[in-house]
C-alpha cells in the first residue's frame, strides 16, 4: 500500500506536470496565434479568438492522448499478466 | 511551517524569474534584428514594450480559458469545488 509520503510525492508530481503542460500550452499557442511584428500592444480580435480555440484544442488533444496512453499501458499490463500465467 | 512558507515563496520567485527570462528572450528575438548601432532604437523599444504588454494579455487570456476548462471538468466529474 502507498504510504503518506508516497501519496505526497504523487500529488507534487501531478502539480508539477500540470504546470509543465500549462507552460508548453502557452508557448505553443503563442507561436501559433500571436504575430511577431508587435506593431501594437493589444491582442487583436483574431489573436484573441485564436488563443481561445488553441487552449480548447490543446487541452482536448492532451486529454485524448492521455486516454489512449492509459488504455495502451493497461493493455500492455494485461498482456504481460497473460504471458506470466502461461 | 516557516520552511514551508519559504519554499512556496522561493518557488513563486523562481517562476517569476523564469517567466521574465523567457519573455525577454522572446521579445528580444522578435524585435531586435539590426546591429548597426549598439543602442536600442526607438522602434525596437516600442516593439519590445508592445511585446511585453501583449505577452501579459496573452497569458491572462490563456489562464482564464484554462481555469474555465478546469472548472467545467471538475463539475462534470462531480468533484467538490
N, CA and C atoms of all chains as a GROMACS GRO file, in nm:
protein
  501
    1UNK      N    1   0.084  -0.121   0.000
    1UNK     CA    2   0.000   0.000   0.000
    1UNK      C    3   0.087   0.125   0.000
    2UNK      N    4   0.038   0.230  -0.063
    2UNK     CA    5   0.117   0.354  -0.072
    2UNK      C    6   0.120   0.426   0.064
    3UNK      N    7   0.235   0.472   0.100
    3UNK     CA    8   0.247   0.546   0.225
    3UNK      C    9   0.206   0.692   0.203
    4UNK      N   10   0.192   0.764   0.315
    4UNK     CA   11   0.157   0.906   0.305
    4UNK      C   12   0.261   0.982   0.225
    5UNK      N   13   0.388   0.947   0.250
    5UNK     CA   14   0.497   1.017   0.182
    5UNK      C   15   0.488   0.994   0.031
    6UNK      N   16   0.452   0.871  -0.007
    6UNK     CA   17   0.440   0.840  -0.149
    6UNK      C   18   0.323   0.915  -0.212
    7UNK      N   19   0.211   0.919  -0.138
    7UNK     CA   20   0.094   0.994  -0.186
    7UNK      C   21   0.130   1.139  -0.208
    8UNK      N   22   0.206   1.194  -0.112
    8UNK     CA   23   0.250   1.333  -0.120
    8UNK      C   24   0.334   1.354  -0.246
    9UNK      N   25   0.423   1.259  -0.271
    9UNK     CA   26   0.509   1.268  -0.389
    9UNK      C   27   0.427   1.267  -0.518
   10UNK      N   28   0.328   1.178  -0.521
   10UNK     CA   29   0.241   1.168  -0.639
   10UNK      C   30   0.167   1.299  -0.661
   11UNK      N   31   0.115   1.358  -0.551
   11UNK     CA   32   0.042   1.484  -0.562
   11UNK      C   33   0.133   1.594  -0.614
   12UNK      N   34   0.256   1.599  -0.561
   12UNK     CA   35   0.351   1.701  -0.605
   12UNK      C   36   0.384   1.684  -0.753
   13UNK      N   37   0.401   1.560  -0.794
   13UNK     CA   38   0.433   1.531  -0.933
   13UNK      C   39   0.319   1.576  -1.025
   14UNK      N   40   0.196   1.552  -0.979
   14UNK     CA   41   0.080   1.591  -1.058
   14UNK      C   42   0.077   1.743  -1.079
   15UNK      N   43   0.102   1.818  -0.971
   15UNK     CA   44   0.104   1.964  -0.982
   15UNK      C   45   0.215   2.008  -1.076
   16UNK      N   46   0.331   1.945  -1.061
   16UNK     CA   47   0.447   1.981  -1.143
   16UNK      C   48   0.418   1.955  -1.291
   17UNK      N   49   0.358   1.840  -1.320
   17UNK     CA   50   0.327   1.805  -1.459
   17UNK      C   51   0.220   1.897  -1.517
   18UNK      N   52   0.124   1.933  -1.433
   18UNK     CA   53   0.018   2.024  -1.476
   18UNK      C   54   0.078   2.158  -1.515
   19UNK      N   55   0.171   2.210  -1.434
   19UNK     CA   56   0.227   2.341  -1.467
   19UNK      C   57   0.322   2.331  -1.586
   20UNK      N   58   0.384   2.216  -1.604
   20UNK     CA   59   0.468   2.194  -1.722
   20UNK      C   60   0.380   2.195  -1.848
   21UNK      N   61   0.268   2.126  -1.840
   21UNK     CA   62   0.173   2.123  -1.952
   21UNK      C   63   0.125   2.263  -1.984
   22UNK      N   64   0.091   2.337  -1.880
   22UNK     CA   65   0.041   2.474  -1.895
   22UNK      C   66   0.145   2.562  -1.967
   23UNK      N   67   0.270   2.548  -1.924
   23UNK     CA   68   0.378   2.627  -1.982
   23UNK      C   69   0.393   2.593  -2.131
   24UNK      N   70   0.390   2.464  -2.160
   24UNK     CA   71   0.404   2.422  -2.300
   24UNK      C   72   0.288   2.471  -2.385
   25UNK      N   73   0.168   2.464  -2.327
   25UNK     CA   74   0.049   2.509  -2.399
   25UNK      C   75   0.059   2.658  -2.432
   26UNK      N   76   0.101   2.737  -2.333
   26UNK     CA   77   0.115   2.881  -2.353
   26UNK      C   78   0.214   2.910  -2.466
   27UNK      N   79   0.330   2.842  -2.462
   27UNK     CA   80   0.431   2.863  -2.566
   27UNK      C   81   0.378   2.823  -2.703
   28UNK      N   82   0.310   2.708  -2.709
   28UNK     CA   83   0.260   2.658  -2.837
   28UNK      C   84   0.156   2.754  -2.894
   29UNK      N   85   0.063   2.800  -2.809
   29UNK     CA   86  -0.044   2.887  -2.859
   29UNK      C   87   0.010   3.026  -2.894
   30UNK      N   88   0.112   3.070  -2.825
   30UNK     CA   89   0.175   3.196  -2.862
   30UNK      C   90   0.234   3.183  -3.003
   31UNK      N   91   0.306   3.075  -3.025
   31UNK     CA   92   0.370   3.054  -3.156
   31UNK      C   93   0.265   3.046  -3.266
   32UNK      N   94   0.151   2.984  -3.237
   32UNK     CA   95   0.050   2.964  -3.342
   32UNK      C   96  -0.039   3.086  -3.364
   33UNK      N   97  -0.057   3.168  -3.260
   33UNK     CA   98  -0.159   3.274  -3.270
   33UNK      C   99  -0.108   3.417  -3.271
   34UNK      N  100   0.008   3.443  -3.212
   34UNK     CA  101   0.049   3.582  -3.193
   34UNK      C  102   0.148   3.626  -3.302
   35UNK      N  103   0.111   3.730  -3.375
   35UNK     CA  104   0.200   3.784  -3.477
   35UNK      C  105   0.323   3.844  -3.411
   36UNK      N  106   0.439   3.834  -3.477
   36UNK     CA  107   0.563   3.877  -3.412
   36UNK      C  108   0.607   4.017  -3.453
   37UNK      N  109   0.517   4.092  -3.520
   37UNK     CA  110   0.558   4.227  -3.559
   37UNK      C  111   0.547   4.325  -3.442
   38UNK      N  112   0.454   4.300  -3.350
   38UNK     CA  113   0.432   4.383  -3.231
   38UNK      C  114   0.417   4.530  -3.266
   39UNK      N  115   0.329   4.557  -3.366
   39UNK     CA  116   0.301   4.696  -3.401
   39UNK      C  117   0.211   4.760  -3.296
   40UNK      N  118   0.136   4.676  -3.221
   40UNK     CA  119   0.051   4.732  -3.115
   40UNK      C  120   0.058   4.643  -2.992
   41UNK      N  121   0.009   4.700  -2.880
   41UNK     CA  122   0.021   4.626  -2.755
   41UNK      C  123  -0.106   4.549  -2.720
   42UNK      N  124  -0.213   4.572  -2.797
   42UNK     CA  125  -0.338   4.499  -2.770
   42UNK      C  126  -0.340   4.368  -2.849
   43UNK      N  127  -0.406   4.268  -2.790
   43UNK     CA  128  -0.434   4.148  -2.868
   43UNK      C  129  -0.535   4.186  -2.975
   44UNK      N  130  -0.514   4.144  -3.099
   44UNK     CA  131  -0.617   4.170  -3.199
   44UNK      C  132  -0.732   4.073  -3.176
   45UNK      N  133  -0.847   4.106  -3.235
   45UNK     CA  134  -0.964   4.019  -3.224
   45UNK      C  135  -0.931   3.876  -3.269
   46UNK      N  136  -0.865   3.870  -3.383
   46UNK     CA  137  -0.829   3.741  -3.440
   46UNK      C  138  -0.737   3.662  -3.348
   47UNK      N  139  -0.641   3.730  -3.288
   47UNK     CA  140  -0.547   3.663  -3.198
   47UNK      C  141  -0.618   3.609  -3.075
   48UNK      N  142  -0.712   3.691  -3.023
   48UNK     CA  143  -0.785   3.650  -2.902
   48UNK      C  144  -0.869   3.525  -2.930
   49UNK      N  145  -0.940   3.526  -3.041
   49UNK     CA  146  -1.022   3.409  -3.077
   49UNK      C  147  -0.933   3.287  -3.100
   50UNK      N  148  -0.821   3.310  -3.166
   50UNK     CA  149  -0.726   3.202  -3.192
   50UNK      C  150  -0.677   3.142  -3.060
   51UNK      N  151  -0.643   3.228  -2.963
   51UNK     CA  152  -0.596   3.179  -2.832
   51UNK      C  153  -0.702   3.093  -2.765
   52UNK      N  154  -0.828   3.141  -2.766
   52UNK     CA  155  -0.937   3.066  -2.703
   52UNK      C  156  -0.948   2.926  -2.764
   53UNK      N  157  -0.947   2.921  -2.897
   53UNK     CA  158  -0.960   2.791  -2.964
   53UNK      C  159  -0.838   2.705  -2.942
   54UNK      N  160  -0.721   2.770  -2.942
   54UNK     CA  161  -0.595   2.697  -2.924
   54UNK      C  162  -0.593   2.627  -2.789
   55UNK      N  163  -0.633   2.699  -2.683
   55UNK     CA  164  -0.636   2.639  -2.549
   55UNK      C  165  -0.732   2.522  -2.546
   56UNK      N  166  -0.853   2.541  -2.603
   56UNK     CA  167  -0.953   2.434  -2.603
   56UNK      C  168  -0.901   2.311  -2.677
   57UNK      N  169  -0.839   2.334  -2.792
   57UNK     CA  170  -0.793   2.222  -2.872
   57UNK      C  171  -0.673   2.153  -2.808
   58UNK      N  172  -0.583   2.234  -2.750
   58UNK     CA  173  -0.464   2.176  -2.685
   58UNK      C  174  -0.507   2.082  -2.573
   59UNK      N  175  -0.601   2.132  -2.489
   59UNK     CA  176  -0.647   2.051  -2.375
   59UNK      C  177  -0.719   1.926  -2.424
   60UNK      N  178  -0.792   1.940  -2.535
   60UNK     CA  179  -0.864   1.827  -2.593
   60UNK      C  180  -0.766   1.719  -2.638
   61UNK      N  181  -0.664   1.762  -2.714
   61UNK     CA  182  -0.563   1.667  -2.761
   61UNK      C  183  -0.491   1.603  -2.642
   62UNK      N  184  -0.456   1.686  -2.544
   62UNK     CA  185  -0.388   1.638  -2.424
   62UNK      C  186  -0.469   1.526  -2.358
   63UNK      N  187  -0.599   1.551  -2.345
   63UNK     CA  188  -0.688   1.456  -2.280
   63UNK      C  189  -0.701   1.327  -2.361
   64UNK      N  190  -0.721   1.344  -2.493
   64UNK     CA  191  -0.739   1.227  -2.580
   64UNK      C  192  -0.615   1.138  -2.578
   65UNK      N  193  -0.497   1.202  -2.588
   65UNK     CA  194  -0.374   1.123  -2.588
   65UNK      C  195  -0.356   1.055  -2.452
   66UNK      N  196  -0.393   1.126  -2.346
   66UNK     CA  197  -0.385   1.068  -2.212
   66UNK      C  198  -0.469   0.940  -2.203
   67UNK      N  199  -0.589   0.946  -2.256
   67UNK     CA  200  -0.677   0.828  -2.254
   67UNK      C  201  -0.617   0.713  -2.334
   68UNK      N  202  -0.562   0.748  -2.451
   68UNK     CA  203  -0.503   0.643  -2.534
   68UNK      C  204  -0.383   0.580  -2.465
   69UNK      N  205  -0.297   0.665  -2.409
   69UNK     CA  206  -0.178   0.613  -2.340
   69UNK      C  207  -0.219   0.524  -2.224
   70UNK      N  208  -0.323   0.568  -2.150
   70UNK     CA  209  -0.369   0.488  -2.036
   70UNK      C  210  -0.417   0.351  -2.083
   71UNK      N  211  -0.500   0.351  -2.189
   71UNK     CA  212  -0.553   0.222  -2.235
   71UNK      C  213  -0.441   0.135  -2.293
   72UNK      N  214  -0.342   0.201  -2.358
   72UNK     CA  215  -0.228   0.125  -2.410
   72UNK      C  216  -0.152   0.057  -2.298
   73UNK      N  217  -0.125   0.133  -2.191
   73UNK     CA  218  -0.043   0.075  -2.084
   73UNK      C  219  -0.122  -0.030  -2.006
   74UNK      N  220  -0.256  -0.011  -1.999
   74UNK     CA  221  -0.338  -0.114  -1.936
   74UNK      C  222  -0.338  -0.241  -2.020
   75UNK      N  223  -0.345  -0.223  -2.156
   75UNK     CA  224  -0.340  -0.336  -2.247
   75UNK      C  225  -0.209  -0.413  -2.233
   76UNK      N  226  -0.098  -0.335  -2.222
   76UNK     CA  227   0.035  -0.396  -2.204
   76UNK      C  228   0.039  -0.479  -2.077
   77UNK      N  229  -0.018  -0.421  -1.969
   77UNK     CA  230  -0.014  -0.489  -1.841
   77UNK      C  231  -0.091  -0.621  -1.848
   78UNK      N  232  -0.209  -0.615  -1.913
   78UNK     CA  233  -0.291  -0.735  -1.926
   78UNK      C  234  -0.216  -0.841  -2.006
   79UNK      N  235  -0.149  -0.798  -2.114
   79UNK     CA  236  -0.074  -0.892  -2.197
   79UNK      C  237   0.040  -0.955  -2.117
   80UNK      N  238   0.107  -0.872  -2.036
   80UNK     CA  239   0.218  -0.923  -1.954
   80UNK      C  240   0.168  -1.027  -1.854
   81UNK      N  241   0.051  -0.998  -1.794
   81UNK     CA  242  -0.004  -1.091  -1.696
   81UNK      C  243  -0.038  -1.224  -1.762
   82UNK      N  244  -0.093  -1.215  -1.886
   82UNK     CA  245  -0.126  -1.337  -1.960
   82UNK      C  246  -0.001  -1.420  -1.985
   83UNK      N  247   0.106  -1.348  -2.026
   83UNK     CA  248   0.233  -1.415  -2.054
   83UNK      C  249   0.285  -1.486  -1.929
   84UNK      N  250   0.271  -1.412  -1.815
   84UNK     CA  251   0.323  -1.467  -1.689
   84UNK      C  252   0.247  -1.593  -1.649
   85UNK      N  253   0.118  -1.597  -1.685
   85UNK     CA  254   0.036  -1.713  -1.647
   85UNK      C  255   0.070  -1.836  -1.731
   86UNK      N  256   0.118  -1.813  -1.854
   86UNK     CA  257   0.144  -1.929  -1.942
   86UNK      C  258   0.264  -2.012  -1.896
   87UNK      N  259   0.689   2.489   0.943
   87UNK     CA  260   0.592   2.582   0.884
   87UNK      C  261   0.664   2.696   0.813
   88UNK      N  262   0.764   2.753   0.881
   88UNK     CA  263   0.842   2.862   0.821
   88UNK      C  264   0.910   2.810   0.695
   89UNK      N  265   0.962   2.690   0.705
   89UNK     CA  266   1.027   2.629   0.590
   89UNK      C  267   0.931   2.615   0.474
   90UNK      N  268   0.809   2.577   0.504
   90UNK     CA  269   0.707   2.559   0.400
   90UNK      C  270   0.678   2.690   0.329
   91UNK      N  271   0.657   2.797   0.410
   91UNK     CA  272   0.628   2.929   0.353
   91UNK      C  273   0.745   2.975   0.266
   92UNK      N  274   0.866   2.956   0.319
   92UNK     CA  275   0.986   2.993   0.244
   92UNK      C  276   0.988   2.920   0.110
   93UNK      N  277   0.963   2.788   0.114
   93UNK     CA  278   0.964   2.707  -0.008
   93UNK      C  279   0.865   2.763  -0.110
   94UNK      N  280   0.745   2.795  -0.063
   94UNK     CA  281   0.641   2.847  -0.151
   94UNK      C  282   0.688   2.976  -0.219
   95UNK      N  283   0.741   3.068  -0.137
   95UNK     CA  284   0.784   3.198  -0.190
   95UNK      C  285   0.900   3.184  -0.286
   96UNK      N  286   0.994   3.097  -0.250
   96UNK     CA  287   1.109   3.075  -0.338
   96UNK      C  288   1.059   3.023  -0.472
   97UNK      N  289   0.965   2.930  -0.468
   97UNK     CA  290   0.911   2.873  -0.592
   97UNK      C  291   0.843   2.981  -0.676
   98UNK      N  292   0.762   3.065  -0.608
   98UNK     CA  293   0.694   3.174  -0.678
   98UNK      C  294   0.796   3.270  -0.742
   99UNK      N  295   0.898   3.302  -0.666
   99UNK     CA  296   1.003   3.392  -0.714
   99UNK      C  297   1.077   3.329  -0.832
  100UNK      N  298   1.104   3.199  -0.819
  100UNK     CA  299   1.172   3.126  -0.926
  100UNK      C  300   1.087   3.129  -1.054
  101UNK      N  301   0.956   3.102  -1.039
  101UNK     CA  302   0.865   3.104  -1.154
  101UNK      C  303   0.865   3.241  -1.220
  102UNK      N  304   0.860   3.345  -1.136
  102UNK     CA  305   0.859   3.481  -1.188
  102UNK      C  306   0.986   3.509  -1.269
  103UNK      N  307   1.101   3.473  -1.214
  103UNK     CA  308   1.227   3.499  -1.283
  103UNK      C  309   1.237   3.420  -1.414
  104UNK      N  310   1.186   3.298  -1.412
  104UNK     CA  311   1.188   3.215  -1.532
  104UNK      C  312   1.102   3.278  -1.642
  105UNK      N  313   0.982   3.326  -1.602
  105UNK     CA  314   0.893   3.393  -1.696
  105UNK      C  315   0.960   3.517  -1.753
  106UNK      N  316   1.024   3.591  -1.666
  106UNK     CA  317   1.093   3.715  -1.702
  106UNK      C  318   1.200   3.686  -1.807
  107UNK      N  319   1.281   3.583  -1.782
  107UNK     CA  320   1.386   3.545  -1.878
  107UNK      C  321   1.324   3.504  -2.012
  108UNK      N  322   1.216   3.430  -2.003
  108UNK     CA  323   1.151   3.379  -2.123
  108UNK      C  324   1.097   3.493  -2.208
  109UNK      N  325   1.027   3.587  -2.144
  109UNK     CA  326   0.966   3.697  -2.220
  109UNK      C  327   1.074   3.788  -2.276
  110UNK      N  328   1.181   3.807  -2.202
  110UNK     CA  329   1.292   3.890  -2.251
  110UNK      C  330   1.355   3.825  -2.374
  111UNK      N  331   1.374   3.694  -2.367
  111UNK     CA  332   1.431   3.621  -2.481
  111UNK      C  333   1.341   3.632  -2.604
  112UNK      N  334   1.209   3.605  -2.583
  112UNK     CA  335   1.114   3.609  -2.694
  112UNK      C  336   1.108   3.747  -2.758
  113UNK      N  337   1.098   3.851  -2.674
  113UNK     CA  338   1.080   3.986  -2.728
  113UNK      C  339   1.208   4.036  -2.792
  114UNK      N  340   1.322   3.998  -2.737
  114UNK     CA  341   1.448   4.037  -2.800
  114UNK      C  342   1.458   3.974  -2.938
  115UNK      N  343   1.427   3.844  -2.944
  115UNK     CA  344   1.436   3.773  -3.071
  115UNK      C  345   1.340   3.831  -3.175
  116UNK      N  346   1.219   3.869  -3.129
  116UNK     CA  347   1.119   3.920  -3.223
  116UNK      C  348   1.149   4.062  -3.267
  117UNK      N  349   1.209   4.143  -3.180
  117UNK     CA  350   1.217   4.288  -3.206
  117UNK      C  351   1.354   4.341  -3.248
  118UNK      N  352   1.459   4.277  -3.205
  118UNK     CA  353   1.591   4.334  -3.232
  118UNK      C  354   1.662   4.252  -3.339
  119UNK      N  355   1.676   4.312  -3.456
  119UNK     CA  356   1.734   4.237  -3.569
  119UNK      C  357   1.849   4.308  -3.638
  120UNK      N  358   1.867   4.439  -3.607
  120UNK     CA  359   1.974   4.512  -3.673
  120UNK      C  360   2.080   4.549  -3.571
  121UNK      N  361   2.205   4.535  -3.613
  121UNK     CA  362   2.313   4.564  -3.520
  121UNK      C  363   2.410   4.667  -3.576
  122UNK      N  364   2.354   4.772  -3.638
  122UNK     CA  365   2.435   4.880  -3.690
  122UNK      C  366   2.471   4.979  -3.580
  123UNK      N  367   2.402   4.970  -3.469
  123UNK     CA  368   2.429   5.059  -3.356
  123UNK      C  369   2.424   4.978  -3.228
  124UNK      N  370   2.491   5.028  -3.122
  124UNK     CA  371   2.492   4.948  -3.000
  124UNK      C  372   2.382   4.988  -2.902
  125UNK      N  373   2.299   5.083  -2.943
  125UNK     CA  374   2.187   5.120  -2.856
  125UNK      C  375   2.055   5.072  -2.916
  126UNK      N  376   1.961   5.044  -2.827
  126UNK     CA  377   1.827   5.003  -2.870
  126UNK      C  378   1.757   5.125  -2.927
  127UNK      N  379   1.713   5.119  -3.053
  127UNK     CA  380   1.647   5.237  -3.110
  127UNK      C  381   1.501   5.243  -3.070
  128UNK      N  382   1.438   5.354  -3.108
  128UNK     CA  383   1.300   5.381  -3.065
  128UNK      C  384   1.205   5.272  -3.112
  129UNK      N  385   1.224   5.230  -3.236
  129UNK     CA  386   1.136   5.130  -3.294
  129UNK      C  387   1.148   4.998  -3.218
  130UNK      N  388   1.270   4.961  -3.187
  130UNK     CA  389   1.293   4.835  -3.115
  130UNK      C  390   1.236   4.842  -2.974
  131UNK      N  391   1.250   4.958  -2.912
  131UNK     CA  392   1.200   4.973  -2.776
  131UNK      C  393   1.047   4.965  -2.774
  132UNK      N  394   0.984   5.033  -2.873
  132UNK     CA  395   0.838   5.029  -2.884
  132UNK      C  396   0.791   4.886  -2.906
  133UNK      N  397   0.861   4.816  -2.994
  133UNK     CA  398   0.827   4.678  -3.026
  133UNK      C  399   0.839   4.590  -2.901
  134UNK      N  400   0.947   4.605  -2.828
  134UNK     CA  401   0.969   4.523  -2.708
  134UNK      C  402   0.863   4.552  -2.603
  135UNK      N  403   0.828   4.680  -2.591
  135UNK     CA  404   0.728   4.717  -2.491
  135UNK      C  405   0.590   4.664  -2.530
  136UNK      N  406   0.555   4.673  -2.659
  136UNK     CA  407   0.431   4.612  -2.707
  136UNK      C  408   0.433   4.462  -2.686
  137UNK      N  409   0.548   4.404  -2.711
  137UNK     CA  410   0.566   4.259  -2.698
  137UNK      C  411   0.536   4.214  -2.555
  138UNK      N  412   0.590   4.288  -2.458
  138UNK     CA  413   0.565   4.254  -2.316
  138UNK      C  414   0.418   4.269  -2.280
  139UNK      N  415   0.358   4.383  -2.320
  139UNK     CA  416   0.216   4.406  -2.290
  139UNK      C  417   0.130   4.295  -2.348
  140UNK      N  418   0.162   4.260  -2.472
  140UNK     CA  419   0.083   4.159  -2.541
  140UNK      C  420   0.102   4.023  -2.475
  141UNK      N  421   0.223   3.996  -2.433
  141UNK     CA  422   0.253   3.870  -2.366
  141UNK      C  423   0.169   3.857  -2.239
  142UNK      N  424   0.164   3.964  -2.162
  142UNK     CA  425   0.087   3.963  -2.037
  142UNK      C  426  -0.062   3.941  -2.064
  143UNK      N  427  -0.112   4.009  -2.169
  143UNK     CA  428  -0.254   3.991  -2.203
  143UNK      C  429  -0.280   3.850  -2.253
  144UNK      N  430  -0.184   3.799  -2.327
  144UNK     CA  431  -0.199   3.662  -2.379
  144UNK      C  432  -0.203   3.561  -2.263
  145UNK      N  433  -0.108   3.571  -2.171
  145UNK     CA  434  -0.104   3.475  -2.060
  145UNK      C  435  -0.230   3.486  -1.974
  146UNK      N  436  -0.280   3.610  -1.959
  146UNK     CA  437  -0.403   3.630  -1.883
  146UNK      C  438  -0.520   3.558  -1.948
  147UNK      N  439  -0.529   3.572  -2.081
  147UNK     CA  440  -0.639   3.509  -2.153
  147UNK      C  441  -0.629   3.357  -2.149
  148UNK      N  442  -0.508   3.307  -2.172
  148UNK     CA  443  -0.486   3.162  -2.167
  148UNK      C  444  -0.523   3.108  -2.029
  149UNK      N  445  -0.483   3.181  -1.926
  149UNK     CA  446  -0.512   3.138  -1.789
  149UNK      C  447  -0.662   3.135  -1.761
  150UNK      N  448  -0.735   3.236  -1.812
  150UNK     CA  449  -0.881   3.239  -1.795
  150UNK      C  450  -0.946   3.116  -1.859
  151UNK      N  451  -0.909   3.090  -1.983
  151UNK     CA  452  -0.969   2.977  -2.056
  151UNK      C  453  -0.936   2.845  -1.989
  152UNK      N  454  -0.811   2.835  -1.939
  152UNK     CA  455  -0.767   2.713  -1.870
  152UNK      C  456  -0.850   2.691  -1.743
  153UNK      N  457  -0.868   2.799  -1.668
  153UNK     CA  458  -0.946   2.789  -1.545
  153UNK      C  459  -1.090   2.748  -1.573
  154UNK      N  460  -1.148   2.805  -1.679
  154UNK     CA  461  -1.285   2.768  -1.717
  154UNK      C  462  -1.292   2.619  -1.749
  155UNK      N  463  -1.193   2.573  -1.823
  155UNK     CA  464  -1.189   2.432  -1.860
  155UNK      C  465  -1.180   2.342  -1.736
  156UNK      N  466  -1.092   2.380  -1.643
  156UNK     CA  467  -1.074   2.302  -1.520
  156UNK      C  468  -1.203   2.298  -1.440
  157UNK      N  469  -1.269   2.413  -1.434
  157UNK     CA  470  -1.393   2.426  -1.358
  157UNK      C  471  -1.500   2.333  -1.416
  158UNK      N  472  -1.518   2.338  -1.549
  158UNK     CA  473  -1.617   2.253  -1.616
  158UNK      C  474  -1.585   2.106  -1.595
  159UNK      N  475  -1.455   2.076  -1.606
  159UNK     CA  476  -1.411   1.938  -1.589
  159UNK      C  477  -1.445   1.884  -1.451
  160UNK      N  478  -1.414   1.962  -1.348
  160UNK     CA  479  -1.435   1.911  -1.212
  160UNK      C  480  -1.584   1.905  -1.181
  161UNK      N  481  -1.663   1.993  -1.245
  161UNK     CA  482  -1.809   1.985  -1.226
  161UNK      C  483  -1.862   1.858  -1.294
  162UNK      N  484  -1.809   1.830  -1.414
  162UNK     CA  485  -1.855   1.712  -1.489
  162UNK      C  486  -1.821   1.584  -1.413
  163UNK      N  487  -1.707   1.586  -1.343
  163UNK     CA  488  -1.666   1.466  -1.269
  163UNK      C  489  -1.730   1.459  -1.131
  164UNK      N  490  -1.812   1.559  -1.099
  164UNK     CA  491  -1.881   1.559  -0.970
  164UNK      C  492  -1.789   1.582  -0.853
  165UNK      N  493  -1.669   1.632  -0.878
  165UNK     CA  494  -1.577   1.659  -0.767
  165UNK      C  495  -1.618   1.788  -0.697
  166UNK      N  496  -1.607   1.793  -0.566
  166UNK     CA  497  -1.641   1.917  -0.496
  166UNK      C  498  -1.542   2.026  -0.529
  167UNK      N  499  -1.593   2.147  -0.551
  167UNK     CA  500  -1.503   2.259  -0.582
  167UNK      C  501  -1.471   2.338  -0.459
   0.00000   0.00000   0.00000
